[in-house]
């Protein structure tokens, strides 16, 4: 009787067609819902941050990408990991490790397939995955799509400090994966074993694995006590949870040695902290935050908003949230590049404060799918129109790098001793293989051997000519407005071989 009833209810032409149409309509309403429109706009936001404000075109401005491409080319063509400097004449043959070798390969593959546009698309894909990961962190905390999107948009503004074709993006992707695993473990969903293979992957991508390890230790420490202190509360780990965390931590530490350089790659972040002081001092992104600028003002607004909402709503903070936020904020205050970290850590916490405080719950009955679809189409058209071509990127590079000077450089300065601008070293490594550089933005090996210190002295008019003689410099490639160019133009024995608005090439005419 049950079968007969079932057959009679599903005769063709009666109930099946309305059910299918109803399901299709529900699917379309979900596809063009208000949250879907907000998410589409959020994913388009990196195009605004990646536009060059001077030219209006997207441009690959990061000086590191060029030697990263060359490293990947050497690795994939020789099938050997780089273990010594092969690009400069000042430290040629000295030990050096390519500590971000795995993250370089996607950019190189992108370049081989689509040229400069391929590099841009790999960067864009990494940025979009970062945004999606932060959005997932926010939504899992709140369940409120509007609060999650707003908090993620604030994170995008923080993250824009590091937008570009950078290996760092892959490190932040690993960090987001770690945050998702830790949050799931605290809520009873046990996937914590994935941390060990994640760290094995992470250490070959970027040195930011050390940040992930620090947050893991804070996470474990937050559960070693039980109690409530005002708005702060801590819940002690169960013995089973604690044993599992210790085993996973030990396995993650062991997996760090699954790399082609062994202990040298594991200790590299400590080397950067304690030995590369001058590089950190010279690089702008390692400076403290400026509260007179955009990022400093944004950080102050976010912190003030969190403080006010916390006082008003009296929400209780888990101890690990407080420790995470304090570490992320301290890192951003001391080094501006860690604003990206602040966006990943603080903005999901902010989303909890925003949910229910600034927005009414999403009401599907009041949705306007046609308007949402129109806005989503506008966002998509905007994104597609702002994906630059390789020709556009090459043309924009002329404004930042000595592209036009390359032919003259290759003609008269092959195998010579070239003194080059620090930021141009990587570009020359990729585009002028036959011309060894004085130094490049790898920086570490040049600081070890005193080359970076001599570069700073030479470019600040401190025994410049004596330094040129010591290194037997026979050509100089610097911006035409630099003090070095002015000095050599007024020094006998030097002449201008090439000059344009971006670069000036001077060569020595006397021994």
Secondary structure, DSSP 8 states (H G I E B T S, - for coil): -HHHHHHHHT-TTTHHHHHHHHHHHHHHHHHTSHHHHHHHHHHHHHHHHTB-TTTSSB----THHHHHHHHHHHHHHH-----B--SBSSSTT-B---TTHHHHHHHHHHHHHHTHHHHHHHHHHHHHHHHHHHHHHHHHHH--HHHHHHHHHHHHHHHGGG-SS-THHHHHHHHHHHHHHHHHHHTT---TTHHHHHHHHHTTT-TTHHHHHHHHHHHHHHTS--EEETTEEE----HHHHHHHHHHHHHHHHHTT-STTTHHHHSHHHHHHHH-HHHHHH-GGGS---TTSHHHHHHHHHHHHHHHHHHHH---EEHHHHHHHHHHHHHHHH-GGGHHHHHHHHHHHHHHHHTTTT-----GGG--HHHHHHHHHHHHHHHHHTS--HHHHHHHHTTTS--TTHHHHHHH-TTS-EEE-GGGHHHHHHH-TTS-BS--TT-HHHHHTTHHHHHHHHHTTSSHHHHHHHTT--EEEE-TTSHHHHHHHTSTTEEEEEE-SS-EEEEE---
